[in-house]
Structure formats: C-alpha cells, structure tokens
C-alpha cells in the first residue's frame, strides 16, 4: 500500500469516528467542548513543546521555511482580494469567510500527517511551520475583518490573540528551552510526550464531530473558490517558492502539507465573533474537510517521491 494512503487511513478513520460519535451515538455537545478545550490548551501545546525542546535544530532551514510560508500566504491573500475586487465580489461578511477559507489551515490534520509520515523529525518541522502560519493567518484575518467591519478596534485584539494563543506559546516555550540549552528533564519530557500523544487523536475526533452537512447549497460558489485556493493554489505556490529558496526533501514536503490541508474549524468561531458569514464559514469548513480526503492522497503521492530524488 502506498505510504500516502497508509498515513491518511488513521487520520480519515479517526475523523469518521468523531462524526459517528457526535451525530449517531449522541455524544453530547458538552463532551466535545471539553475535548476541544483540553486539546487546544493542554494536549497540543504539550506536543509542540516536546517536539522542539530537546531536538537538534542546527540543520533546520529556519529562514527558508519562514519565507516560503509567508510568501505563499501573502500571494494567496492577494489572489483572494483580486477575486473579490475584479471577478466575483460578494458582501463583506461573506468575503471574510472566503478569505478565511482560503488562507487558514487545520494545524491538527497537518501535524497528524507529519507525525504519521516522518515521526519526531516531521513533528519538529511541523511545529516550526505551525507557529509561522498561526501568527501570519491571525494577522491577515484580523486585518480583513477590520477593513470589512470598518472598525479599527479589531486591531487592538490582535496582540492579545497572538500572545495568548496556546499553539504559539507551546512553540515559543519549546524553542526557548532548546536554544538556551535548558531542555526538559526525563520525567517532564515523558509527561509532555504522553499528553502530546493525546493531542492529535482528540483533535481529529473533534474535527469529525464538528462536520455539518446542511446549508451547503447556498454557499457552493464560495466553497468552490476557496477549495481551489486551499488544495491547488496554495500547495503549488509553496512548492515552487520553497524549491526556489532551496528547500528540499522532508522539509519542503512538510511545508507543502501545511499548505494543502483544509481550513481550520476555529475560522467559524472568528466569523461569529467578528461579524462574518458564519453559516457560509461552516459550509466551507465541512466541504473542505471532506474534499481533503480525496486531494491529500494525490498531493502526498506526488510529494513523497521527492524524498528519493
């Protein structure tokens, strides 16, 4: 069986189990709310800390990874703005959902793939990619909401959102422990590793539980455009920019994977908080998650031979 399919089978089945548990076995909303909070505030940060704290970072292409991700996201953002301005303009609340659907990413799906494919080395590169993209997409998304709502107050939320984001905090703690030489003691390393191993299955179960199959028809054009951006434009842009900057092997594959996963469920929360089109956002998230089960095997089958090139 191809490695790409082997890596995706547990991811796909875990999401499906979450969907069944929520919609057919009546696992209540309060359970999923608790799982999401534990994953976001404890399990995922633990995974990022332990992935970075005691690993050798000397050979990691820091600048190239950072530049590739930021350039790809900026290029994607420019295309979405041009689409809105010149081709198919929609109302501003809907535009914010289109923008989030085209630039945000599901870090848990990306990290799960990095782990299944490459283990600890993949998670280390994935952790670095996570902090770069989380910071970038939050700045871009809040900027768009500020323009859409004509409320400069949204900018005031940005520094707080960044410094309190558990994923960013986890990455910064791990990098600090690594670069200062402090590291983690064996007992603490084992604790965080145990908690971190819980993050990805819990997150994928929550992704499945969050799938909503209603009200998709009214947002079909936005879904189609954001899906093209998410599964075709972004990964191709990341691959070309990364190769131009000299990325190769495992690193460029991880970077492209992070640009090829569906948009994040957190986009729905932001849409509700800041006046976006929340029903359209929910439809985009659901359909992109389903489409990813088709596009990701194709993307990975094209990427993995680069390891032996």
Buried (B, 14 or more C-beta within 10 A) or exposed (E): EEEBEEBBEBBBEBBBBBBEBBBEEEBEEEEBEEBBEBBBBBBBBBBBBBBBBBBEEEEBBEEBBBBBBBBBBBBBBEBBBEBBEEEEEBEBBBBBBBBBBBBBBBBBBBBBBBBBBBEEBBBBBBBBBBBBBBBBBBBBBBBBBBBBBEEEEBEEBBEEBBEEBBBBBBBBBBBEBBEEEEEBEEEBBEBBBEBBBBBBBBBBBBBBBBBBEEEBEEBEEBBEBBBEBBBEBBBBBBBBBBBEBEBBEBBBBBBBBBBBBBBBBBBBEBBEEBBBBBBBBBBBBBBBBBBBBEBBBEBBEEBBEBBEE
